């Protein structure tokens, strides 16, 4: 079947999942939020639709009947750079890390809360808009919610009007997380980028540094207003953090 190309006025989301009930639930929920929705019940159909249509975001199940979702993810990443959210019953740390390393932007485990999933969709679509804006420079990224101010270009961090001094590694971790706002950055990626390739398993270094960084930012570890832990996987900076 030949699929006509259509350029949607609204963000278009492709759902690749073999469970009709999940697709039905997502279709209703996403359309209620104003999104256009395309659906595929297997990997090959999803890839065909993806190549023929203008898609702004993909929600992908890993357990597909015709091919493994990891293979679909890899082929999606070869084609276009669009946000991909994994939606899967596979909850092992290894599966999550593998998917993120293959290029997934986020990972949600079934059963899931629709409000959380919709929030993550909004985050990824906002992030997509920033990436497409060529006037934005990574080195000039700024975060300011009234309580916390971060200017990467000036290497300046201010909490409640007071300048905070960060160590070089603390600032480096904060910079990586801020530039990937809303997206999970895996522990192995942070360790590799900050400490080097021989330290990718030294997660205790990272836990200690994140603890110090949260303390300096005034981020309660139980509330996690700024730096959110994805247990066993990594961390994300919450770009929509409210004023503390």
Residue, then its C-alpha position, 0 to 999 in steps of 0.5 A: x500500500x502506498x501512503x500519501x505524504x501529508x504535512x500536518x498542521x499539528x504535531x504528528x505522533x506515530x504509535x508503533x505497538x501491537x496491542x490494539x487496546x494500547x493504541x486505542x488508549x493512546x489515540x484518544x489521549x493524544x488526540x484530546x491533547x491536539x496531536x495527530x496520530x498515526x498507528x502501526x501494529x508491527x515494526x515493518x508497517x511502522x517503518x513504512x509509515x515513518x518513511x512516507x509521512x512527516x512524523x514529529x515523535x514516535x512512541x515505540x513498543x519493544x515487543x513487536x510481533x515481526x521484529x524486535x523493537x530495538x531493531x526498529x529503533x536502530x532503523x528509525x535513527x538511521x532515517x531521521x532525528x526525531x524524538x523516540x519514546x520507548x513504551x515497554x513492559x521490559x523494565x530491566x536496567x539493561x534493556x533501558x540502557x540499551x534503548x537509550x544507547x541506541x538513540x531513544x530519547x526517553x523510556x516509559x515502562x508499562x503499565x504507565x500513567x497517561x499524564x506522565x507520558x503526555x508530559x514526556x511527549x510535551x518535553x520531547x516536542x519542546x526539545x525538538x523545537x530548540x534543536x531546530x532553532x539554529x540561532x540557539x548555541x549550546x554554549x549560551x544555554x541559560x536556565x532561569x526560574x527565579x530561584x535558580x539561574x544558570x548561564x553556561x557561557x559565563x559559567x555562572x550559577x546563582x541560587x536565590x541571588x547568591x553565586x554558587x561555586x561549583x567544582x569543574x566536574x560538578x559544572x561539567x555534569x550540570x552542563x551535560x544535563x542542562x543541554x539535554x533538558x528533559x531527556x535522560x542522560x545515562x550514568x555510563x554516558x556521564x561517567x564516560x564524558x566527565x571521568x573518561x572511558x575507564x570509569x564507566x562502571x564507577x557509579x558511586x563517583x557519580x552518586x556522590x557528585x550528584x548529591x553535592x550538586x543537588x545540595x548546592x542548587x538547593x534541590x531537595x533529593x526527595x522532591x528532585x525539582x531540578x535533577x531527577x533520578x531514573x533509578x538504575x539508568x541515569x539522570x535528567x534535568x527538569x527544564x520545567x522546574x518550578x520556582x523553589 
